[in-house]
Amino acid sequence: MRTMMALLAAAALAMPALAAETGYEQWQVKVKTADLDLSSATGQRALDKRLSLAMTRLCGSPVLFTRDELADLDACRADAMKAAAAQIDTARAQRAVTVAANR
């Protein structure tokens, strides 16, 4: 299975320049957050669903469910969440402040 550097980018945030490691392809999927109220439980669930769908687009789904295939999928998803963690936290914080300020 080919290896890749999986990256998520929140659409409302600037993506920092990340150099792909040697031997890796760099893929991105944008996750729209501007329409979500991330200060609410409903908005948080919607974001989690969008992130899950984005990771499926980036990392794929297992075909045969072999141990190696599942390990590759887990590694891809972990890389994607690690790469996106700061952006996700920032989006949640910005949207929560924005929503609170508009009430």
C-alpha positions as CSV (number, residue, x, y, z in Angstrom):
1,M,0.0,0.0,0.0
2,R,1.4,3.4,-0.9
3,T,2.2,5.7,2.0
4,M,0.9,9.2,2.3
5,M,1.0,12.2,4.5
6,A,-2.6,12.9,5.3
7,L,-3.6,16.5,6.1
8,L,-6.9,18.0,7.1
9,A,-7.4,21.8,6.6
10,A,-10.2,23.7,8.1
11,A,-11.6,25.9,5.3
12,A,-11.8,29.0,7.4
13,L,-8.1,28.8,8.6
14,A,-4.9,29.4,6.8
15,M,-3.0,26.1,6.4
16,P,0.6,26.4,7.5
17,A,3.1,25.2,4.9
18,L,4.1,21.7,5.7
19,A,6.9,20.0,3.8
20,A,6.0,16.4,2.8
21,E,8.5,13.9,4.1
22,T,10.6,12.1,1.5
23,G,8.7,9.2,-0.1
24,Y,5.3,10.6,0.9
25,E,2.5,12.2,-1.1
26,Q,0.8,15.1,0.5
27,W,-3.0,15.1,0.3
28,Q,-5.4,17.6,1.7
29,V,-9.1,17.7,2.4
30,K,-10.8,20.9,3.4
31,V,-13.3,20.7,6.2
32,K,-15.9,23.5,6.2
33,T,-16.5,25.1,9.6
34,A,-17.8,28.6,9.0
35,D,-21.5,27.4,9.0
36,L,-21.2,25.5,12.3
37,D,-22.0,26.8,15.8
38,L,-19.0,25.1,17.5
39,S,-20.1,26.4,20.9
40,S,-23.1,24.0,20.8
41,A,-23.1,20.2,21.1
42,T,-24.9,19.9,17.8
43,G,-22.2,21.9,16.0
44,Q,-19.5,19.8,17.7
45,R,-21.1,16.6,16.5
46,A,-21.4,18.0,13.0
47,L,-17.7,18.9,13.0
48,D,-16.8,15.4,14.2
49,K,-18.9,13.8,11.4
50,R,-17.2,16.1,8.8
51,L,-13.8,15.2,10.1
52,S,-14.6,11.5,10.0
53,L,-15.8,11.8,6.4
54,A,-12.7,13.7,5.5
55,M,-10.4,11.0,7.0
56,T,-12.3,8.4,5.0
57,R,-11.6,10.4,1.9
58,L,-8.0,10.8,2.8
59,C,-7.2,7.3,4.1
60,G,-9.8,5.2,2.4
61,S,-11.6,2.2,3.8
62,P,-10.2,-1.3,4.4
63,V,-11.0,-3.7,1.6
64,L,-10.0,-7.1,3.1
65,F,-9.7,-6.0,6.8
66,T,-6.2,-7.6,7.1
67,R,-4.1,-6.7,10.1
68,D,-1.7,-4.7,7.9
69,E,-4.5,-2.8,6.2
70,L,-6.1,-1.9,9.5
71,A,-2.7,-0.8,10.9
72,D,-2.1,1.4,7.8
73,L,-5.6,2.9,8.2
74,D,-5.1,3.6,11.9
75,A,-1.7,5.2,11.2
76,C,-3.2,7.4,8.4
77,R,-6.0,8.6,10.6
78,A,-3.7,9.3,13.5
79,D,-1.4,11.3,11.2
80,A,-4.4,13.3,9.8
81,M,-5.7,14.2,13.3
82,K,-2.2,15.1,14.5
83,A,-1.6,17.4,11.5
84,A,-5.1,19.0,12.0
85,A,-5.2,19.2,15.8
86,A,-4.1,22.8,16.1
87,Q,-6.4,23.9,13.3
88,I,-9.4,22.1,14.8
89,D,-8.7,23.6,18.2
90,T,-8.4,27.1,16.7
91,A,-11.6,26.7,14.7
92,R,-13.5,25.6,17.8
93,A,-12.1,28.5,19.9
94,Q,-12.8,31.1,17.2
95,R,-16.3,30.0,16.5
96,A,-17.2,29.8,20.2
97,V,-15.9,33.3,20.7
98,T,-17.6,34.6,17.6
99,V,-21.0,33.0,18.5
100,A,-20.7,34.2,22.1
101,A,-19.9,37.8,20.9
102,N,-22.9,37.9,18.6
103,R,-25.5,37.0,21.2
